Amino acid sequence: MIEKQTINGKDVWLKVDPYHVERSNPNIIPTEYFTAAYYYEEPSENASDGEPVKDTDGEPILFESPVAALAQAWKRIKGDKQ
């Protein structure tokens, strides 16, 4: 899912992708998370070169819902000075 928003007066595209987690026990949930990335130019539907929302260790953050992923990406961009 790609959503266009205007943040800090600039057009930004936010992309949320599902992220499946393989568990040794399939009864442990959730097994699906979501990642978020942002783009300052319109990406293609299959684009993978955006700036992912990462934690302090540089790893992509896994979100429990697409809404949480979009909200965190929006917060990151709002503070970004690009």
DASUL-V297978 format. One line per field, one symbol per residue. ss: DSSP state (h for helix, s for strand, l for the rest). burial: + if it has 16 or more other ideal C-beta (glycine too) atoms within 10 Angstrom, else -. A space follows every 10 residues. Layout:
# DASUL-V297978
ss=???
burial=???
This chain:
# DASUL-V297978
ss=lsssssslls ssssssssss llllllllll lssssssssl llllllllll sslsllllls llsllhhhhh hhhhhhhhhl ll
burial=-+----+--- -++++++--- ---------- --+++++++- --+------+ -++------- +++--+-+++ --++-++--- --
